[in-house]
């Protein structure tokens, strides 16, 4: 195994990056606009520390705008933050965060 080899069979493409349509001339641009790890919505604890700690504490909700994550609201606890983050979003991500 070489210094830069990845695990898995060498005849399969890497699963770490999304596939790009080579026929699409805007594919490189669209790839740069994708959020890290294809996570369009995420939540962060306001109390500092791991996301799994203090599930009853409020969370900051963030949404990808095409260039960076921007604040989208707050959730009163971990369960509601996860529910918001896992909702199916439309093409423009125009859904609002849960009311607190």
N, C-alpha and C positions, 0 to 999 in steps of 0.2 A: 504494500500500500504506500503510495507516494505521499509527499508532504501536503499536497493540496487536493487529494482525492476525497470524494464524498462517499458516504456509505451507500450501498445499493448497487444494482447491476449497472455497468458502464453503458449499456445500450438504451437506458431510459433517461428522459430529460429530468432535470432537477425539479422537485416539487416546491422549492423555496420561492420561486418567482412565478407569477401568473403567465400563462401562454399569451403570445401576441399574434395577431392575424397579420401575416406578411403582406397580404394584398391591400391592407388598409394603409394609405399614405400618412395618416395621422396617428398611427399606432405608437410611435415613440413618444409623441407629445402626451397622448392619453395615458401611457404607462407612467410618465412622470407625475401626472395629476392624481394617480391612485394613492389612497392612504397607505401607510405602512401596514403590512400583513392583511390588507383589504378589510380593515376595521373602520367602518364609516362613523360609528358612534362608540364612545367609550365613557366610562365613569371613573372618577378618582375620589378617594376618601378625603374629606376635609380635615380629618384628625391627624394626618400624617401617619405613615406606616403602611403595612400590607393591606391590600384590598379586601382580604378575607377576615381581617380583624375588626372587631366592633361592628357587627352587622346592623346594629340598631342606630348607628350614627349617620348623619346626613352625607350625601355624596354630591360632588360637582359633576355635571353632565357636559360632555364635550362632543362636538360634531365636526367632521371633516368638511372644509369648504372648498377644497380643490388645491389648497396650498399649505394649510396648517389646520390644527384643531382650534376651534373657537368655542367659548362658553355658550351653552345652550340652556342652562337652568340648573336647578338642584332637585334632588330626590331626598325624601326623609329617611330612607333606609336602603340597605343593600338590595333587598328583594325588588323594590320598585325601580331602582337604578338598573338592575339587570333586565327587568321587563322592558324598560324604555330602550336600552341598548340593543336588545334582541328583536325589537319590532321590525317588520319589513318596511323599508322606506321606499318611496317613489323615486323617480328619476332625479328630481331636483331636491329631495330631502326636505320637503316643506312641512313635515309634521312637527308639531310643537311638543315641548317636554311636558311631563305631568305637572299639574298645578300643585303647589305646596303651600 
